[in-house]
Amino acid sequence: QGPISGVNKEIAVLQCHGDCDPLVPLMFGSLTVEKLKSMLNPANVTFRTYSGMMHSSCIEEMMDVKQFIDKHLPPVD
């Protein structure tokens, strides 16, 4: 609950959302990403939407997650 400062402000965030989600409307995802951008370095916050995706996942989303992990986390030996 404390303020975000230092290295934490530079954390990379990937937020994904389906545009047909009946449980968490896309508007809430959009509001959340704007809040994150106000708290963190906005250049490090990525918001992806997926056409036709409901409250689930899709192959495109999983590929984006994989690319994000590959880019931001060290490899596991």
N, C-alpha and C positions, 0 to 999 in steps of 0.2 A: 504493500500500500504506500510505501515511501516514494519519494521522487526518483525518477530515472536519471542517472547521471553517469559520467565517465564512460567506461567501455560498454556498459549496458545500452547506452544511447545508440551505439553503432551495431547492435545485433541485427542480423538479417532475418526477415520475416517473410514467409510465403503464406498467403491466405487464399484459399480456393473456395469457390461457391458455384453451385448450379443455379442457372437462371429460372428453373422451374421447381425449386425446393418449396414444398407446401408447409414444412415445419418451421424453417428459418427463412423468412422471405429475403430475397436479394437485397432489399432496402436495408435490412439489419446488417448484412455483410458489408455494404457500402458505408454505413455509419461507423462500423467497427474499424474499417481500414482507415477512414479519415481520422478517427481518434488515435489509432496507432501512429499515423503520420505526424500528428501533433505532439506526440510523446517521444518519438524516436526520430532518427535521421530519415526523412521521407524518401531519400534515394535508396534506402535499404529495405523498403517495404514494397512488396509485390502483391498485387491482387489479380487473381485470374478467375474468370468466369467461364462456365462451360454450357454451351447451348443445349437445351433439352434435358440437362441433368437435374434429377430430383434430389431428394435427401439420400444421396448414395455417392458412388464414385464412378469414374469411367477411366478407360485406358489412357486418354489424353492427360487427365489429372495425375494419374500414377506416374506417367512419364515426366511431367513437370516436377513432381515431388522427387523423383529419382535424380533429375538434373540438379535440383536445388541441393539435395544431400551431397551429391558428387562435388558440387562447387564449394560448399560451405563447411563440410565436415572432413576431417582427415580420414584417409583410408584405414581400414581395419586389416591388419596382417593376419 
